[in-house]
Amino acid sequence: MPIVLAAALTAVVCAIALTVTSARRAAHAATVPTPDHVVVAIFENHSYSQVIGSSSAPYFTSLANGGANLTNFYAETHPSQPNYFALFSGSTQGTTDDTCPPPGSPYNKANLGAEVRTAGRTFGSYNEGLPSEGSTVCSSSSGKYARKHNPWFSFSNLPASTGHTFAQWPTDYTTLPTVSFVVPNLCNDMHDCSVSTGDTWLKSKLDGYAQWAKTHNSVLIVTFDEDNGLAGNRIPAVVYGAHVKTGADATQYNHYNLLRTIEDMYGTTHAGNAASASPITAIWQ
């Protein structure tokens, strides 16, 4: 092939690739933002009506009023563990209870942590009560830590070292991973203690990040694993920070929609049921 023709063909291929990439980026920008940091905090076993608007949860309610309040958000099932897997990997991984370690684990399956890392970003979790970084124990001697709330330790394609203790939560938020999960202990997540206890913990530990996020292209998402055992399983879900429109969104969503939204923020592949779920797009400015 003559050199001139080869060069021309190369230029055409490059131009097409650039056009496709630009189109994809434009479509992405029109739906969800790309925050520098996303933090997802997960609480336990309370319905929407038990938290949002409750006198026991003034801080939760302030986040809902100051951010996007997803008023029609549902968990997948009961009890806890399958919902954590659903949010993190788009599948309950066949779990139907809180057995530790989960049957068939460790799983070599798609999950948000592995997807984010493959896309060149960073992932980490901050687990209150975890005895040490990367520990895969099922519980702690204090009785306040439970691995059933920490699905990332059950995947062989995600280093256990991405699982940090909450003592490692930074004060310099620029050092956070691209995507982080925060899991309070069994008291502070409202599993064993009151709504007021969890509300106080959330304000004390994460309000600094929440306020910083608004002016630093970052987002805080606060949700629950499941409600208090009701058939409806409607739970609180609030998005707060940069690019977020203030107000209620009554569209019906679940953990798979939330997973799909975070995946789309960073252009990753889609895990499990997130592939067929719609991203949450109406809440962004």
Stockholm file with secondary structure:
# STOCKHOLM 1.0

chainA/1-285         MPIVLAAALTAVVCAIALTVTSARRAAHAATVPTPDHVVVAIFENHSYSQVIGSSSAPYFTSLANGGANLTNFYAETHPSQPNYFALFSGSTQGTTDDTCPPPGSPYNKANLGAEVRTAGRTFGSYNEGLPSEGSTVCSSSSGKYARKHNPWFSFSNLPASTGHTFAQWPTDYTTLPTVSFVVPNLCNDMHDCSVSTGDTWLKSKLDGYAQWAKTHNSVLIVTFDEDNGLAGNRIPAVVYGAHVKTGADATQYNHYNLLRTIEDMYGTTHAGNAASASPITAIWQ
#=GR chainA/1-285 SS CCHHHHHHHHHHHHHHHHHHHHHHHHHHHTTCCCCSEEEEEEECSCCHHHHTTCTTCHHHHHHHHHSEEETTEECCSSSHHHHHHHHHHSSCTTCCSCCSSCTTCSBCCCCHHHHHHHTTCCEEEEETTCSSTTCCCSBCTTSCCBGGGCGGGGBTTSCGGGEEEGGGCCSSGGGSCSEEEEECCTTTTSSSSCHHHHHHHHHHHHHHHHHHHHTTTEEEEEEESCCSSCSSCEECEEEEETTBCCEEECSCEEHHHHHHHHHHHTTCCCCGGGGGSCCCCTTBC
#=GC SS_cons         CCHHHHHHHHHHHHHHHHHHHHHHHHHHHTTCCCCSEEEEEEECSCCHHHHTTCTTCHHHHHHHHHSEEETTEECCSSSHHHHHHHHHHSSCTTCCSCCSSCTTCSBCCCCHHHHHHHTTCCEEEEETTCSSTTCCCSBCTTSCCBGGGCGGGGBTTSCGGGEEEGGGCCSSGGGSCSEEEEECCTTTTSSSSCHHHHHHHHHHHHHHHHHHHHTTTEEEEEEESCCSSCSSCEECEEEEETTBCCEEECSCEEHHHHHHHHHHHTTCCCCGGGGGSCCCCTTBC
//
